[in-house]
Structure formats: C-alpha cells, structure tokens
Amino acid sequence: MHFLVNLVLIAAIALVAFALFTAFVARKVDQHFPPPGQWLEVDGERVHYRSMGTGPAIVMVHGLAGQSKNFDYLPLAELASRWRVVLMDRPGSGFSPRRDDSKAGIAAQGRLVVGFLQALQLERPPLLVGHSLGGAIALSAALQHPEAIAGLALIAPLTHFSPDVPAPFRALAIRTGWLREFFGRTLAVPLTIVNSRRTLALIFGPEAAPTDFPVRGGGLLGLRPVAFRGASTDMVAVQDDLPAQQQRYGELRVPVRVLYGEGDQVLDWRAQGEALAAKAPQTELKVIPGGHMLPVTQSAATAAWLEETAQAILR
C-alpha cells in the first residue's frame, strides 16, 4: 500500500514538474518570438499574417504542426519584388490562436482561407500555395469557392486519406479534448525535446534539417501547449473531411500544379501526387530530389517552380 501511495506521489510531483517546465519553455519561446506581422478577424478567428510586395498575390498556407516561418528559407524578398507575397498562420498554429476547435476540419479551414483571401481585399484572385496539410486545405478552398482562387500551387500536399499516421505525428492522435489539453500542458513539450532529433530526421529525411531551423524556420514555436493542441486537433480532424473530398477532385476547375520530393518520407508522391493527377487532369506534377520539407531544404528549386507557376497562372 505504501508503495502505491509513494508511486502516485512521485507521479504527481513529476507531472507538476513537467507542467512548470512546459510553462517556463512556452514563456521563453513567446518572449523570443514576438508576432512579426498583422492580424485579421476571419470567421471568429484572429489570423496572424505577413505581407510583402505588391502586385498579383501569392498566398502561402503551411502544413501540420508548422507555421508561416516554414517558408522563410524561400527568397521571399526576391519574390516580393514581382508579387505580393502573403504568409498566413492557420488558427492554432504559429501566432494565430484557435478560438473554436470545431472549425479544425479541412472543409472549415478551407472556408476560413477563402474568408482570409476576401478580407485581404485583393484586386484579383491569388495563387494559393499549400504545403502538406495546407495542400488539402487549399484544395478544399478551391472546391468550395473556385472563383476566389486563380490557381493552386501545392508542395508535398496531403490529398488522400490514409489510416496509417506518419510516425512523426502519431503522438498527436489524441481525440479527447481534456486529454489533449492535459498532455499538452505536461508531457508534450518534454517529449518533443527528447525526441526532436528523431522527429526532424523523419520529417526532413532523406535530407538533414538545417541547424538554424529552430529559430529561422520557427521550430521552437512548436514547444508551446497551444501549438500541440492546434496540431493535434488538426490531425484528428483530417479523417472527417478528406475521404469525401478526395472523391471530388474531378470537380476542380482551377489550374493545379504539384511539387513533390521523390524521397518524401511523410507523404508518398505516387499515392498523393499521382492520385490527384489521375482525378484532376489539369494537374501538372513535378517530382524533384528531396524530402517533405522542400520549401526549407530545396528552397531555390521550390522558388523557381513557384515563379514559373505564378507567371503561368497570374500573368
């Protein structure tokens, strides 16, 4: 009996320690990364974004457990010399809080992206760029409101549902809200730190993650309970909308260009890219050397592809 009591006491003390450590890390991250952009109220959510340049717009939507700084390895200043470049943080990611978890589904986020585009008051429909889960959300936006989008540029996009969760994201598969909250405030951050090398190797593989990714790429922003909760909510909501969405790709009426890394260890370019092209004949699929994080590891090739796509769709 005394052993069980002691065990419970030790576990409680450990959880309190983890919670205090998590709060300390999150506070330090928030202090180091003040929001650099602007805000828009969209569908009840406060969306953080950065905008640079003028002219026809390229709007970029990041993937699961990411944020807009994932695009900072691209030559943004050069792109902004010809286009208006807009980088948004989806609700629950980066600097954008999420007020309503019921709007984490792909369809709801697609509608929010369209609302965001409308709130920007652009002179003409933009090129919508989506990376990974952002690709699924961009596809949803184009299916729901094709008039709002000139075309899609999808980088390593999630297009088809698979019940096999990629290894780096399995810890996010918590469907119960209170458990997600508890895990996010206690164990998520310490476990993320302990497993960071392995996780980055899987997400970036077969390429190496840049040593400056924690700061330049915003990786440290993931060390906050709000980031864990947002990513977990996003991931478990995928299966609610994606199976039905993937049956509708033949309805797409906008130009679609897709860029994949042939060594992607998160999403297979055949099961995702070729499968999309088979349903939407206007899709142009390009496969280059690289992994899943092409905007980071293959920034020059990705930027050249974006420039070519923008010239073809926006000019």
C-alpha positions in Angstrom: 0.0 0.0 0.0 2.8 2.4 0.9 4.5 1.6 -2.3 1.4 2.5 -4.3 1.0 5.8 -2.4 4.6 6.6 -3.0 4.3 5.8 -6.6 1.3 8.1 -7.0 3.0 10.8 -5.1 6.1 10.6 -7.3 3.9 10.6 -10.5 2.1 13.7 -9.2 5.3 15.5 -8.4 6.7 14.6 -11.9 3.6 15.9 -13.6 3.7 19.2 -11.7 7.4 19.5 -12.6 6.6 18.8 -16.3 3.8 21.4 -16.2 6.1 24.0 -14.6 8.8 23.2 -17.2 6.4 23.4 -20.0 5.1 26.8 -18.9 8.6 28.1 -18.5 9.6 27.0 -22.0 6.5 28.4 -23.6 7.0 31.7 -21.9 10.6 31.9 -23.1 9.6 31.0 -26.7 6.9 33.7 -26.7 9.4 36.2 -25.5 11.9 35.3 -28.2 9.3 35.3 -31.0 7.1 38.3 -30.9 4.5 38.3 -33.7 6.1 40.0 -36.7 3.1 40.6 -38.8 -0.5 41.9 -38.9 -3.9 40.5 -37.9 -7.3 40.0 -39.5 -10.5 38.8 -37.9 -11.9 36.0 -40.1 -14.9 33.8 -39.2 -14.4 34.5 -35.5 -10.7 33.7 -35.6 -7.8 36.1 -35.2 -5.4 35.3 -38.0 -1.8 36.4 -38.0 -0.1 37.0 -41.4 2.8 38.7 -43.0 2.5 40.6 -46.3 5.3 41.9 -48.5 5.5 43.3 -52.0 2.8 44.5 -54.4 1.0 43.1 -57.5 -0.8 39.8 -58.1 -0.8 37.8 -54.8 0.8 34.5 -53.8 -0.8 33.4 -50.6 1.0 30.6 -48.7 -0.6 28.1 -46.3 1.7 25.9 -44.1 1.2 22.3 -43.1 0.5 20.3 -39.9 2.4 21.3 -36.8 4.0 24.1 -38.9 3.6 27.8 -39.2 4.4 30.6 -41.7 8.1 30.7 -40.8 8.5 27.4 -42.5 8.5 29.4 -45.8 11.3 31.7 -44.6 14.0 29.8 -46.4 12.5 30.8 -49.7 13.9 34.0 -51.3 10.8 36.0 -50.1 12.3 39.4 -50.8 13.0 38.5 -54.4 9.6 37.0 -54.9 8.1 40.1 -53.3 9.8 42.3 -56.0 7.4 40.9 -58.5 4.4 39.6 -56.5 2.6 40.4 -53.3 3.6 37.5 -51.0 1.3 36.7 -48.1 2.2 34.2 -45.4 -0.6 33.2 -43.0 -0.6 31.3 -39.7 -3.6 29.0 -39.6 -5.7 29.1 -36.4 -4.0 27.0 -33.7 -0.6 27.5 -35.4 2.2 30.0 -35.3 0.9 33.2 -33.8 -2.8 32.6 -34.6 -4.8 31.3 -31.6 -7.7 29.0 -32.2 -10.9 30.0 -30.6 -13.2 27.2 -31.9 -11.8 23.6 -32.2 -14.9 22.6 -34.1 -13.6 24.5 -37.1 -10.4 22.4 -37.3 -11.7 20.2 -40.2 -10.3 20.6 -43.7 -13.6 22.0 -45.0 -13.9 24.5 -42.3 -10.3 25.6 -42.7 -10.8 25.8 -46.4 -13.7 28.2 -45.8 -11.5 30.2 -43.4 -8.8 30.5 -46.0 -11.3 31.9 -48.5 -12.6 34.3 -45.9 -9.0 35.4 -45.3 -8.5 36.0 -49.0 -11.6 38.1 -49.1 -10.6 40.0 -46.0 -7.3 40.9 -47.7 -9.4 42.7 -50.4 -7.1 41.6 -53.2 -7.7 43.2 -56.6 -7.9 39.7 -58.3 -7.9 36.1 -57.2 -4.4 34.9 -56.0 -2.3 31.9 -56.5 -2.9 29.8 -53.4 0.1 27.8 -52.2 -0.4 24.9 -49.8 2.3 22.7 -48.1 1.5 19.3 -46.7 -1.8 19.6 -44.8 -2.0 23.1 -46.2 -2.4 21.4 -49.6 -5.5 19.6 -48.5 -6.9 22.8 -47.1 -6.1 24.7 -50.4 -7.8 22.0 -52.4 -10.9 22.4 -50.2 -10.9 26.1 -50.7 -10.7 25.7 -54.5 -13.6 23.1 -54.4 -15.8 25.3 -52.3 -15.0 28.7 -53.9 -13.2 28.3 -57.2 -14.0 32.0 -58.1 -11.8 33.1 -55.2 -8.6 31.4 -56.4 -6.7 31.8 -59.7 -4.9 28.5 -59.3 -3.2 26.1 -56.8 0.5 25.5 -56.2 0.8 22.5 -53.9 4.0 21.5 -52.3 4.2 17.9 -51.0 0.4 18.1 -50.5 -1.8 15.7 -48.5 -4.5 14.8 -51.0 -5.7 11.3 -50.0 -6.6 9.9 -46.6 -4.6 7.0 -45.1 -5.3 5.4 -41.7 -1.6 4.9 -41.2 -0.4 8.1 -39.4 3.1 9.1 -40.4 5.5 8.3 -37.5 6.4 11.9 -36.6 2.7 12.7 -36.0 1.5 9.7 -34.0 1.8 11.5 -30.6 -0.8 14.0 -31.9 -3.5 11.4 -32.3 -5.5 12.3 -29.2 -9.2 12.7 -29.9 -10.4 13.6 -26.4 -10.3 17.3 -25.7 -9.4 17.2 -22.0 -6.7 14.6 -22.5 -5.2 16.7 -25.3 -5.2 19.7 -23.0 -3.6 17.7 -20.2 -1.0 16.2 -22.4 -0.2 19.5 -24.0 0.4 21.2 -20.6 2.5 18.4 -19.1 4.2 15.8 -21.3 4.1 17.1 -24.8 6.9 19.6 -24.6 9.4 17.4 -22.7 8.8 14.5 -25.1 9.1 16.8 -28.1 12.5 18.0 -26.8 13.7 14.4 -26.1 12.6 13.1 -29.5 13.4 16.2 -31.5 16.4 14.7 -33.4 14.4 11.6 -34.5 11.3 13.6 -35.4 13.3 16.1 -37.5 15.1 13.2 -39.2 11.8 11.7 -40.2 10.1 14.9 -41.3 13.1 16.2 -43.3 14.5 12.8 -44.4 16.3 11.8 -46.5 17.7 15.4 -46.2 19.1 16.9 -43.0 17.2 19.5 -41.1 19.1 22.9 -41.1 20.8 23.6 -37.8 19.1 27.0 -37.7 15.6 25.6 -38.3 14.5 26.0 -34.6 14.9 29.8 -35.0 14.8 30.7 -38.7 12.2 28.1 -39.5 10.2 28.6 -36.4 10.7 25.1 -35.0 10.8 26.4 -31.4 7.3 27.7 -31.8 6.2 24.1 -31.5 7.4 24.0 -27.9 4.2 25.5 -26.5 1.0 23.8 -25.3 -1.1 25.9 -27.8 0.9 24.5 -30.7 0.5 20.9 -29.6 -3.3 21.4 -29.1 -3.7 23.0 -32.5 -1.7 20.4 -34.3 -3.5 17.5 -32.5 -6.9 19.0 -33.3 -5.9 19.4 -37.0 -4.7 15.9 -37.3 -7.6 14.1 -35.8 -10.0 16.1 -37.9 -8.4 15.0 -41.2 -10.4 11.8 -41.4 -13.7 13.8 -41.0 -13.4 15.5 -44.4 -10.6 14.1 -46.5 -12.2 10.8 -47.6 -15.2 12.7 -49.1 -13.0 15.5 -50.5 -10.8 13.1 -52.5 -13.8 11.9 -54.4 -14.5 15.4 -55.7 -11.1 16.2 -57.3 -12.6 15.8 -60.7 -14.7 18.9 -60.0 -11.7 21.1 -59.7 -11.9 24.0 -62.2 -8.7 25.9 -61.4 -5.2 25.1 -62.6 -3.3 22.8 -60.3 0.5 22.4 -60.1 2.1 20.0 -57.7 5.7 19.7 -56.5 6.9 16.6 -54.7 10.2 15.3 -53.4 11.0 11.8 -54.7 12.3 10.8 -51.2 9.4 12.2 -49.2 9.2 10.0 -46.0 5.9 11.6 -44.8 3.7 11.5 -47.9 4.4 9.3 -50.9 4.3 11.3 -54.1 2.7 8.4 -56.0 -0.1 7.8 -53.5 -0.7 11.5 -53.1 0.5 13.4 -56.2 -0.2 10.9 -58.9 -3.5 10.0 -57.4 -4.6 13.7 -57.5 -3.4 14.0 -61.1 -5.5 10.9 -62.1 -8.6 12.6 -60.8 -7.9 16.1 -61.9 -6.4 16.0 -65.4 -5.4 19.7 -65.3 -2.8 18.8 -62.6 0.8 19.2 -63.5 3.0 17.1 -61.3 6.7 17.7 -60.9 9.0 15.5 -58.8 12.4 16.7 -57.8 15.2 15.3 -55.5 14.3 16.0 -51.9 12.1 15.1 -49.0 8.9 16.5 -47.4 10.2 20.0 -46.4 11.0 21.3 -49.9 10.5 25.0 -49.0 13.3 24.6 -46.5 15.7 22.0 -48.0 15.2 22.8 -51.7 14.4 26.5 -51.4 15.9 27.5 -54.7 14.2 24.8 -56.7 10.9 25.5 -54.9 11.1 29.2 -55.5 11.9 28.7 -59.2 8.9 26.4 -59.5 6.7 28.9 -57.7 7.9 31.7 -60.0 7.2 29.6 -63.1 3.8 28.7 -61.7 2.9 32.3 -60.8 4.0 33.5 -64.3 1.8 30.9 -65.9 -1.3 31.5 -63.8 -1.2 35.1 -62.7 0.2 36.9 -65.8 
